[in-house]
Amino acid sequence: MFDFLRRIPLFAGLPEADLRHLCEMVGEVRLSPGEKLFAEGSPGDRAYIVKEGQLEILKASSGRDVLLTVTGPGEVIGEMALLEQKPRMASVRARTESVLLVIHKEQFDHLLTTSPSAATTMFYTVLDRWRETEAALRQSEKLAQLGTLSAGVAHELNNPAAAVKRGVGQMQSAVAELEAAQTALSGLVFNDLQRQTLADCRARAEESAARPPELDALVRSDREAELESWLEAQGVGDAWELAPALVNLDYDIVELASLAEGFDREQIASVIRWLHATFTLQNLLAEIGQGADRISAIVKALKSYVYLDQAPVQAVDVHEGLDNTLLILRHKLKAGISVRREYAPDLPKITGYGSELNQVWTNIIDNAADALNGQGEITLRTRHEGGWVVVEIEDNGPGIPPEIQARLFDPFFTTKPPGEGTGLGLDISYNIVVHRHQGDIKVLSEPGRTCFQVWLPVELEE
């Protein structure tokens, strides 16, 4: 063991007596393949030296384990948590049969105190490991966010796509019904006034299909029952099927009776069936059109969100970026969370990296939604102050404890349980705002109110 430790840079500078004393004190741990040495979030009370085998360093991110690195003989692990006396930042699992030496905190502290070379080696080891961990997790964070946004967009596209598919599927029977109704009408003789009434009815069907009347459920049910009874009294079959369409056309008994006065008993039955078929087809066309418009709007917002086919630095409409972000995150804001916009009407466009700023809005709004836990309000405010554009994103959640507010923008710092956050979202946002855009980002929080302020210069200095 003495010869093995002497070859490790961390212990190379120790006096022989201290190193032999350390050899007498260290313990030994054996792991089988797949066995976990320690878990992310567990107390950092000891460090380990890999004597034999290989171990995987894993970091939980967005519900999955990210492999940061694989260590082998001579590597020291667990020293960062031991130095900071904080929970483990990652998990360690044996890839092969492994043997590790165990150093407890008292021994580790004595080592760093008595050996300047050990302290220097430890400094560079921690620095390199920090850089490797941050680089790997930043890439993982971007991929995880891309996956989350893709899932949200897919969810938003699903409803209008389903509406279009459903409408197209019903079109064949609707067209057949309309053709049958028109055939029945063609066998009847109408005067000029009646033809004009039919033309007016068609126009009404087209208008009502696009903008159906707003009726509460009780009024609608009562009116359907009244019209159904009236139709049955006129000898019109399938009255229960025709009545809902007539309600959507905003007919009541008085207006329907007035319509019937212009036709004889045989004609009115055919007219009502034709009116029902016309409205059904127009309603399906309106539904398909609305679904297609919704899909187009989502695709347009997504394209604008990522600033596709545009230069990296361009004139950025902050309001458009916020609105596109809300649309992308709509699936997360639907249930119980309301959004209020208080936009300044005179807000100028700014020079900046549009897609990166949208990443900032995404991180902050997503965190606000998590803090509200499905119930509350998010307010977006903008204002123009001198040469700056100020964006405020506020929620009425429980707030952030004062003792941790100063650490919110630190890399890897998160208030979420292990696996639910990497602690890089706000760090990435800080770098985008402060370093990329020469701006500033602040947080003001108390119970019932948390507000992130983002200050961006109107003109970005090259």
N, C-alpha and C positions, 0 to 999 in steps of 0.2 A: 504493500500500500504506500510505503514511503516513496519508493521509486516512481510509482504511478502519479502521486500528487506532485512530486518535484517537477514532473514534465508538464504540468498544467500551469499556464502563465499566472493565474491567480495566486498560486502558492509558491512560485519559483523563487521569490525574493525573501521568503520566510527564513529566519535563523533555524539551524538544524534542530535545536532543542525544542523550539516552538512547533516545528513541523511534526517531530516525533510525538510531542504531547497531543497534537491534533489527531494524529493517527490512532492514538489510544482512546480518544473520545468519540470519534465519528461512529455512527451506526451503519447498518446495511439493510437495504430493502430489495426484495426480489419480486418481479412482476411477470405475469404470463401475458402472451399476446392478447390485446384487447382490454387488458385490465387497466383501470384508471388510477393514476397516482394521486391526483387531486382535481377538484372541480372548480370551475370558474365561480368566484364569489366566496369560496371557502377562506378561512383565516390563513394569512401568510406568516406562519410561525417557524418555518424552517426552509433551508435551501438544500439542493441535491446536486451531486456530481455523478454524471453517467460513467459507470465503470465498464459495463458491457451492454450491448444491444442498441436498439433504436427506439426513440420515443417521438410521438406526434404532439405538436403544440396546436391546440384548437381554440378558436374564438367563436362564441355563439353570436350570430348576426342575422336578424330578421327571420328567426325560427329555424336556422340551419347552422351547422358547424363549418367554419372556414378554416382550412388548414393553413397555418401561418408558416410553419417550418418543421423540419425533422431534425432532431438532435442525435448525436452519437457519442461514443466514448470521449471523455475529456471535457465535455460541455457542462457548464453550470446552469441550472434552471431553478426558478423560484426565488431568485435573489432580489428581484425588483420589489415584490410584495413584502419580503422580509425587511428590506431597507426602509420602505415607506410605512411599514406596519399597517398595511391595508389589505383588503380582500384580494384574492388572486384575480388577475385580469384575464386569465385564460385557463383552459383545462389541459392536462397532460395525460396521454394514454400510450401504453406500450404498443409498439408495432411488432416487436419481436421479443423473445425471452430477454429480460433486462435485469441488470444488477446496478443499484445506485447506492452511493454513500450519502449519509444524512448528516447535515450540519445544523445545529440548533442556533437560535438567535444569539445567545451569549458567546458561543464560539465564533460566530460570524463577526460580531461586533469587535471581539478581541483581535481577530485577524486583520480587520481594516484599520484598527487603532495602532497595532504594532508593526504593520508592514506598509510603508509608503508605496512600494511597487504593487502590492495587492490592491490598494485603494485606487491607484492610477489605472490598473487593468480593469477594475470593476467599473470605473467611470466610463471608459471607452466601450466596455461590453454592454452596459446599460444604454448608452447613447446609440450604439449600432442596433441593438434590439428594438429600441423605441422607434427608430427610423423604419426598420423592416416591418414592424407591427403596424405602424401608421400607414405606410404605403399599401400594404396588403388590405387593410380594412377600408381605406379610402376607395380602392377599386371595388371592394365588395359592397360598400355602401352605395356607390353609384349604380352597380348592377341590381342591388336589391330595390333601390328607388325606381329604377327603370321597370323592374318586374311589377312593382306595386302600381305604378302609373299605367302600365300596359293592361294589368288586370282591371283597373278602374275604368279605362277607356273601353275595354271589351264589354264590361258590365253595362256601361252607358249605351254602347252600340246595340246591345242585345235586344233591348225593349223596342226601339224603332224598327230594327230589322225583323223582329218577330211580328210587329204590326203590319209591315209590308208583306211578309210571307203569308200571314193570315188573310189579309185583304185580297191578295192575288188568288189564294185558294178558294175564296168565296165568290170571286168575280164570275166564274163560269155559270153557276146557278143563278146569280143575279142578272146576268145578261139574258139567260134563257127565260127568266121570269118576265123581264121587260119586253122581250120579243113576243111572248105569249100575250101580255097585256096590250101591246100595240096592235097585234093581230085582231084582238077582240074589239078594240076601238075602231079599227079600219072597217069593220062590218057594220058600223053604226053611221047614221047621217047626223051631222051637226051643222047648225047655222053659223053665221059669222061671229055672233056674240059668244056662242059656246066655244068656238075655236080660239077666240081671244082669251076666254077664261082658262082654257087648257094651257095656252102659252104662258099666262100669268102663273098658273099652278106649277109649271115646269121651272120657271124662274125662281119661284118661292122654294121649291125643292133644292135647287142648286145653292141658294143663299143659306137655307137652314142646315144643309149638310156641312157647310163650312163653319157656320156659327149657330149651333143648336141653342135653344132657349135655356136659360138657367132657372131650373125649378127644383125646389127641395123635394125630397123623396115622398113626403106625404101628399103634397099637391099633385105631383106627377101620378102617383098611384090612384088618387081620387079621379083625376081627369081621364086616365086610361079606362077606369071602370065605367064612367059616364059615357064615353065614346063607344065603348064596347056594347053597352046596352042600346045606344042609339042605332048603331049599325045593325044589330040583331033585329031591332024593330023595323028597319028598312029592308029586311030580308037579305042582307049581305052576309055571305058565308065567311067562315074563318075570322070572325070579328076580333077574337082575342089576339090574332097575329097582326092584324092591320092597325089596331088601336095605338100601340106604342109609336109607330111611325107617324101617325097623325098628331100625336102629342109633340113629337120632335119637330113637326112642321108648325107647331104652335097653334093648332086648331083647338077650339072648344066647341061645345054643342051648338051655341048660337051661330058661330061662324060656319060650322059644317052644315047646319041647316040652311043657312043663307046660300052656301054653295049648291046644295041639293035642289034649291028652288029653280035653278037655271037649267036643270036636266030632268028627264023623266025617270021613272023608277028603274028601268032597265039600264039606262045610260049611267046613272049615278054609281051603280055597283061596279061597272067597268071602269069608270073614271077613278074611283077610289082605289081599285086594284092597280091601275096604271100609275096613280100617284104614289102608292106604296112602293112599287117596283122602281119607279124613277128615283125616289128618295133613297132607297136601298143602294142602288148603283152609285148615285152621286156621293152618298156617305162613304162607301168603300173607296171611291176615287179620292175623296178628301183625306181619308185615313192613310192611304198609300202615299199621297202627296206630303202629308205632315211627317210621316215616317222618313221619307226620302230627304225632306228638308232638315230634319233633326240629324240624320246621319251626315249630311253635308256640313251642317254647322259644327258637329263634333270633329270631323276631319279637318275643317278649316281652323278650328281652335287649336287642335293638336299641331298642325303645321305652323301656326303662328307661335305656339308655345315653345317649340324647338327652334324657331327662326330658320326654317329649312330654306336652303338656296339663297341665304343672305350673308353679307359680310359679317365677320366676327364683331366688329364695332359698327353700330348704326344708331340712327335716331330711334329711341325706345319710347313707346307710349306706355307709361306705367299702368294706367287704368286698364288698357287692353291686356297687359300681362297679368294683372290681378284677376280680371274676369276669366281669362283662359285657365288660370290656375284653379279657380273655383269650379270651373266646368270639369277639369280633369279630376278634381277631388270630390266631385258631386256625390259619388257613391258613398263617401265617408261622412258627408255632411247632411244626408237626407233625414235620418231618423233623429228627431228631437233637437237638432242644432239649427238655429236660424242665423242667417247672415245679413248684416246691415251694412250698406255702403254709404259713406259720407265723403263723396269725392268733391274735390275743389273744381269748379267749372273752368278755371283759368290755368289749370296745371300744364306747364310746358312739357314738350318731349325732352328727354335727356339723351346725352351721348353715352353709350355704354354697351355692355355685352348682354343682349336681351335674354338669351337662353339661360345664362348663369344667374341673372336676376330672378328669372322665373323659378330657378332652383331654390333661391332664398325664400321666395314667397311660399313655395311648396313646403319647405322644412318648417317654417314658422306656423303656417296654417295647420299643417298636419299635427304639430305638437299641441297647438291650441285645441284641436278636435280631440286628441287623446286626453288632455287635461279635463275637458268637459265630460268625458265618459258618456257621450251620447245625449246629453241634456244641457242646453244653455244657449248662449248667443256669442257670435264672433262679429266684431265691428271692424271694418276697414275704413281708415281715414287717410286723406291726402291733403297736403297744402304746399303752397309755394312760399318760401321764406328767403328773401334775398337771392343769392345764387344757388340755393339748395331746393331740392324737392324732398319733402318729408312724408314718409309712409308709416302709419301706425296700424298695427294689428293687435287688437285687444280682445280678450275673452273674459267672461265673468265666472271663471272657474275658481278652484280653491286657493290659487295663488302659489307662489314659490317661497319657501322659507328664507328669511334674510340671510341665514348663515351659509347658504349655498349659492346665492345669487352671483357672488363674485367669481364663481367657478363655472358658470354656465357655458362659457365659450372655450373652456379648456378641452384639449383633445382627450377623448375616452371618458370624459365625465358624463354620467347619465344618472338620472333618478329612477330609471326604469329597471325592472328585474333583469338578471342575466338572460341574454337571448332575445330580449325585446328592444334593445337599443345598443348601438355601438358607442354612443357619446361623440359622434363625429358630425351629426347634422348641423348643429349650431356652430361648431368649429369651422366647417366648410362655408357656412353662411358668413361668418365673420371674415374669413379670408377673401371671399368674393366682394363683400361690401368695402372693407377697409383697405385691402391690398390691391385688388383689381380695379376698384372704382374710387379710391381715395376718399371714401366716405366714413361713416361711423354708424354703429349699431349699439343701442342701449336697451336696457330692460328696467321697467318700473313695475313692482309687484307688491300686492297686499291681498289679504283674503277677500275674494269676490272680484278682483281686478288684476289682470296681468297684461301689460302693454309693452310690446316690442316696437321701438322707434328705429327706423332706418333712414339715415340722412345720406342723400346722394347729390353730388354736384351736377348742375345742369350741363356744364361743359366739362368733359373729361380731358385732363391735361395729358398729352402724350409723353 
